[in-house]
Amino acid sequence: MTPYLWWALAIIVIGVLVWLVAYATEAGRNGQSVQTSQHEAEDAEIVAGVQANMAQAQADGPQSKEQLLERLDAGTG
């Protein structure tokens, strides 16, 4: 084989390796972005649940100790 063919082969191999590294880096960033989005969605669901519980507590208004104990015993409080 001629030296030019070896040089061409070496350049092609280096190019493919550079492309693979760039592709893997982009795939890693995309995976991290998806994971971050999933965590943010879970956090938003938790916050929404807490807000709903707070709104329900405010709607129920103040109650006596007996009323509170009855609700807790019934499993609705």
N, C-alpha and C positions, 0 to 999 in steps of 0.2 A: 504494500500500500504506500501511496505517496504521502509525504509529510503534510500536504494540504488537506488530504482526506482525514488524517489524524486530527489536525487542528479543527476542522469543521465538526468532526464527531465530538471533540472536547467542548467546543462552544455550544453545541446542541445539548449535550448532557448538562452543562452548567446552567443553560437557560431553563431546562426542564426542572432542575433542582430549585432554582430561584422561584419558578412558577409554583411549585409544590409548597414551598415555605409561605409564599404570599397567600395561596389558597387556604392553607391550614390556619393561618393567622386570622383571615376573614371569617372562616367557619367558627373559630373560637370566640370571636367578638360577637357573632350572631347568636351563638349559644348562650353567652353571658347576657345578652340583651333579652332573650326569651326568659331566662331564669329570673332576671330582675323584674320583668313585667309580671311574672307569676307571683312573686313575693309582694309586689305592690298591690295586686288584685286581692290577695289574701288579707293584707293589712287593711284595705278599704272595706272588705266584708266585715272584719272585726270591728272597725270603727262604726260602720252602719248598724251593727248589732247593738253596740253600746249605746248609740244615740237612740235607737228604738226603745231600749230598756229605760233610758232616762226619760224619754217622752211618755212612756206608759206610766212610770212612777209619778211624773208630774200630773198626768191626767187623773190618776187615782186620788191625788190630793193627800193631805195629812190624815192620819188615822190613829186610832188609839192603839195601845199596846195589845189589847185583846183582839182587835181587828187584824193587826199584823200577825199575831200568833195563829189566828184562824187561817189566814191566807197561806202562811208557811206550812201549816199542817196539811192543808189541802193541796199543796204543791203548786199553787198558782202565783206565789210571791217570790 
